Amino acid sequence: MDLSGISALLTSEGWALLESLPPYDEAEAMVLGERLRAAGHPADLVSAALTQSRLRAAGRAKFGPFADGMLFTPTGLEQATRFAVAARHAQRFASAGVERVADLGCGIGADSMALATFDREVLAVERDELTAAVATMNLRHWPEAVVRCEDATATDLTGIGAAFVDPARRTASGKRVLDPRQGSPTLDFVVGLAGRLAAVGMKTAPGIAHHLVPPGAEAQWVSVGGDVVECALWFGLTAREGVRRAALVLPPDGVPDDAEGVDTADPVEVTDAGMPDPETGAVGAVLYEPDGAVIRAGLVGQVAALVEGRLVDPTIAYVTSDRVVRTALATAYAVEDVMPFQLKSLRTALRDRGVGRLTIKKRGTAVEPEQLRRQLRLEGDAEATIVLTRVAGRQSVLFVRPLR
C-alpha cells in the first residue's frame, strides 16, 4: 500500500468500490479481483481496495467493528494500539482534566480516535506522509482532531496542555528497538516534555527494565487476552499518587461487536501500593501462573496475597495455595503430583500414565521442551500437563491439570 493507492481510494469511485466489497475471503480474493477488473475498474484501484479489505478484516482483532470504516497500512495496523487499550489511555487524560492533547507519533490514529471519543481536542502528529494521510481519514468523524505531517520533536505545542507519545520502535532495517532511550522520540525527549506539560504518557515495549522508569513516573504493563502488549509510562497529572508499578489485565476482544462507542468496562488491575512481601513454602493443591503483565510489573506478591498463597521458590513467578480462587490475574492448575526432575523417573511416570500428548510449561530451568519431548519417547492415548521449575531451589516436575 502506497500513497497513490490511498489517493485512489479517496476518490468517489475508489471509496464506493471499497465500501461495496463483500467481507474479505482469502480464497475468493483473486476471483473477485478479476471480476472487478473485467467490470472496468482500474487494476491499481482494485488492488488497493482488496488490500484495504484484507487489512480491515485483520483490523477487527484490534478495533472491532470500527475497523470496517477505517484505512490501514500493514505496518500501521501492526503497531497500532488496540482500541480497548487506547480507551484506557484516553481515560487518563480525561481524568486529568486536560482538554487539548497532542498525540505525537500518532500512526494510523488509534489513540487520537480514542482521545477524540472522550471529547478531547487532539493534535495528531505523524512524520510519514502515507501514514498521516491514513490517520486523517480515520479521524474524519472528529472535526476537533487535526493531523500534522511533521517531526514530533519539532512540533509547536503552543496551547497544548498534554501529550501522548508513541515512539517509532524499529530501525530502518526493521529491527525492533526495545530500549526506550533509543526510540524516536527518545525517553529523554519525553521526560523533558513532562517537565513542560501538565500530563504526559509514553508507550514503550513491555520488556522495559524497571530501572529505566524515570523518577516520579508510573509504569503500567498491559495485557490483552494473556498477551502483554505494552508498558505505558505516565507523568504529571496522569500518574497516580503512590503508584510506581501497575499491571492492567484486559480480556480478549476488548471491543465487542455490538459496541456503539469505546468499551470502557472496568479492567482488572493490581499496583505496587501496599504490596506485601510474599512468603515461600511447600507446593499446595493449586498452582497459579500469574499473567504476563503481573510478572513484568513485578507484582507476583499481589497474586500470592489474593489467593492466600506463597511462592514455590523465591526467584520463580509461580504461586501455590490450598485454595482455588478465580482471577484474571493468574491461571490456576490443580496439582496432581510433585517429583524431582530426573529424565528416567519422568519417562517412567508418563509411561505409567499412558501419556502420548504432553503440554510442557517451564520457568527457571534451562531444559528445552522440544528436546525433552523427544527424549521422553511418549506413547499412549492420555494427555497431561507438566511444569518444569524450581521448588525450594530444587529442579522439580509438577503434574498439573488446568482448572477451567
N, C-alpha and C positions, 0 to 999 in steps of 0.2 A: 504494500500500500504506500503510494507516494502522494505528493501534493496535487499532481494532475488528476489522480484518481479521486481524491477527496473533492477537488473542484468540480469534477464531472458529476459527482453525486449531489452537489449542492445546486445544480440547475433544476428547473422544474421537471424536466424529463427524467433526470437521474434520481431525484427524490421519489418521484411517482413510481419508478421502476423498483427501487429498493423497498418501498412500502407495499408493493404488490406481490412480493415474493412469498411463497409458502414457507412454513417452518423448515429450517435447514435440515437436509438429509444428505449426508456424505455420499451415499450410494446413488442418489439421483442428481447430484450437482452437475456432473458432466452432461447428462442428457438435457437438463434444464438449461444449461448454458448454450448448448447447440440450438435448442428451440428458440431462445431469446434472440440469438444472433440471426437465425433464419427469419425471425419476425421483423428484422431491420434495425435492431438496436446495435450501436457500435460495439465492437469487441472489447475495447478498453473499458467502456461503461459497464458492460456485462460482467467483466472480470472484477471490477471494483465493487459492484453490487453484491456479487456472490461472496466475495471476501468479507464484506461487512455482514452479510447474513450469517456466515460461519462464525465470525467474531462475536456477533450478538448472541448466538446460541451458547458459545463458551462463556460469554459475559454474564449469563444468568446465574452462574455459581457465585459471583461476587455482587451482582446488582439486582438479582431477582427480576421482576417484570420491568423495572426501569431500563434494563438493557435493550428492550425492544425499541426504544426511541432514541438510543444513543449511537454515537460513532466511536470507533476504536482504531487504534493501531495495535499490531501484535505486541510490541514492546510496552506500549502504554497500558494495555489490558493486563499484562503480566505483572507490572509494577504498581498498578493502581491499588489504592486502599479499598478493601471491601466496604460496601456501603454501611453494613452494621457497625463496623469499626469507625468509619468516618463520622457516623452519627454520634458516637461517644466523644470523638474529638470536638465536634461542634458543640456538644453539651457543655464541655469545659469552658469554652469561650462565652456561651450564653450565660452560664452560672457566674462567670467573672464580671458580667455586665458590660463588656466591651461591644461597641456597635459596629466598628469598622475593622475588618481583619484582612491582612494580606496573606494569600496562600502562595508562598514562594517555592517554585518548582512544582507547579500545580499539576503537571502531567495532563491527563485527559480530563481532569476537573472533578474527580470524585469527592475530594474534601471540600472543594468550593461549592459543589452542589449541596452537600450536607450543611455547610455553613449558611448558604442562602435559604435552605429549607427551614433553618432555625432563625430566619429573619435577620441575619447579619448582612451588612454591606460588605461585599467581597471584592478585593483587588487580586485577581489571579494572574500570576506571572510565570511564564514559561519561555525559555530561550529558543527551543526548537520550533521552527515555523510550522511544520506539519502538525505537531502535537498541539501547538497553540490554536491552530485552526479547528482541530477536533474539539478542544476544550470550549472554544467559542460556541460551537454548535451545541454541545452538551449543556451549556449554560443559557441557552436561548430563552428558556421559560422564566428566567430571573433577571429582569432589567437592572436590578441593583448590583449585579455581578458584572465586572468589567475585566476583560482579558488584555494583558500587555505581552507582546513578544519581545522579551529583553532578558538580560542577565539579572538574576535575582539579587546578586550582591551589589548591583549598581542602581537598583530601583529607588525612585524617590518615594519615601514613605511619609511625606508630609500629610498630616491629618489622620494618619493610621495609628490606632492605639494598641494593636496586637498583631501577631504573625504566627502562622504555622509553616514550618519549613520541612520539606521532603527532599533531601539532597539526592542527587544522582549517585548511585552506588555501584556503578560499573565503569571500567576503564574503556578507552576507545576500542580495545581488542575484545571487549565483552566480559572480562574477568570481574568477578564480584569484589567489591570493596567492603570489608567488614568493619574496619576501624573508622568511627565517625570523624576522626581527625583528618581522614584522607578523602572524605566525600566532597561533593560540590553542591552547595556551600559546605564549609567545614564546621566542625563543632566550635572552634574558636569564634567564627563569624556569628554563630547562633548565641553564644554566651555574650558577645558584645551587643547583639540585638536585644538580649534580655536586660541589659543594663540601660537601654534607652526606651523600651516599650513596657507597658503595664503587664502584658501577658504574652507568653511565647511558648510554643510547643514545637518539638522536633521529632520526626520519625527516624528511628535507627534500626539497624539489623538486630534481631533478638539475641545474637551472640555477643553483644557489647559486654565488656568486662565491668564489674561493679566499680572498680577504682576510677573508671573514666567518667562516671556520673558526676557532674560538677557540683560543688558545694551549694546547698540550698535548693537543688533541683529534686523533683520527684521522678523516679523511673517506674514506668508501668509496663510490664510484659503482658502481651495479649495473645490468647489462643482462640481459635475458632474451630469447633468440632475436633479438638485434640491437636490441631496443627498450630504451632507457635508462629505467628505471622509478623510480629514486630515488637520492639520496645520503644515506647514514646517517652521523651523527656519533657517535663513540664516546669515552667519557670514563672515567677511572679504570681499573679492572681490565679493562674491555672494550676499551681501546685498547692496541694492540700497541707495544711499545718500539721506537723507531727508525723508525716508520712514520707519516708525516704524511698521505700521499695513497695511495689504492689503487683499483684497478679490478677488479671481480669480474664475470666473464662466464659466464652460465649458458645452457645450450641451451634451445630451446623445449620446451614440455611438460615442465616440471621435475618434475611428479608423475606417474609412469607409471600406466596404467590398472590394473595388477595390484598396485599398492602396498598393503602391509599397514600401513605407517606412513609417516612423513615421509621423502621421498627425501633422503638425506644424501650422495650421491655428491660426490666432490671437485670443486669448481669450478675454473675456470681464472682465475688471478689474477696481477696484477703490482702492485708497490708502488714507491714512490719511493726505497726503501732501496738505495743503491748505484747509482742510475740514472746512466748516462754522458751526457755532452753529445753529441747526435747531430751528425754532420757533414752538410754539404750537398754534393751533387755531381750529375753528369750522370744523365739518365734511363737506367736499365738495362733488362734484359729483362723485369723483373717490376715491377708497381706494386702497392703494398699500401695498402688503405684501412682504417685502424685502426677497431676497434669504437668505438661512440659513448661507452661508459663510459671507454675508454682516453683518448679525446680530451678528454672533460670533466675527467678527473683530471690532464691534462697529462703523460701518461706515454707519449707517442708515441716518445720516445727508447728506451724498453724494447722496443718493437716493432722499431725500427731495429737494436738490438743483437741481438735474436733472429734476424733474417733476414740479419744481417751486411750491413745496408744503410745508406742515407743519406736525408736529406730532399731533395725536389726543389726546395724553397725554404725558407729559414729561418723563414718565417711561415706555412707551409702544412702541414697534418697529412696529407700523403701521403708514404709511404716508398717508395723504389725500391731494387732489388737485382738482382744477376745470378743469384740462387738462388731456387728455389721451395721455400718452407717452409710446410707445412700447419699452421695455427694458428687457434684460435678467436678469437684476439686481433685478427685482421685478415682482410679478404677480398682474395684475390690475383687479379690480372689479368695476362695476358700482354700486353706492349706490342708492338704491330704497327707503329706509326708515330708520329712526333712532328713537329709543324709549328707555325709561328707562327699565332696566331689572326687570320685575316682572312676576312671573310664570303665574298668571291668565291672565294678559294682553297679554303675548306672546302666550298662548294657544288660546286665542280668535282670535288674529291676524292670526295665522296659520289656524285655522278653517275657518275663513272668506275667506282665500285664497285657501281653499281646498287642503292644503298641506298634502300629505301622505308620501313623501320621502324628508328627510331633511338632508342636509350636515351642520354639526356644526363645526365651527372653533372657536378657543379661544386663548386669550393671556391676562394675567393679571387678571385672575379670578380663583377661586377655584372650580367652577362648573364642575362636571364630565359629559361629553357629553352623555354617555350611560344612566346614571341615569336620566338626564334631558329628553332624548328622551322618556323614559318610562313614565315620569310624564306628558308629553305633550299629550299623547294618540292620536297620529296622525291618521287622516283619510282623504281620498281623493285621487285624481289622479294626482294632481300637485306636482312639486318638487321645492325646494327652498334652498338657502344657507344663513345661518345667521352667524354673527361674534359676539361672546361674548367678550367684552373688556371694558376697562375704557375710557371714553371720558371726559376730563377735570376733572378727579378724580371720576366720577360717573360710576357705573356699568351700561352698556348700551348694547343694541342689535341693530346691523346693518343688515338690509336685503340687500343682495348684489347679483349681477349677474356677473359671470366671463366674462371678455372681451377677446375674442379669437384674 
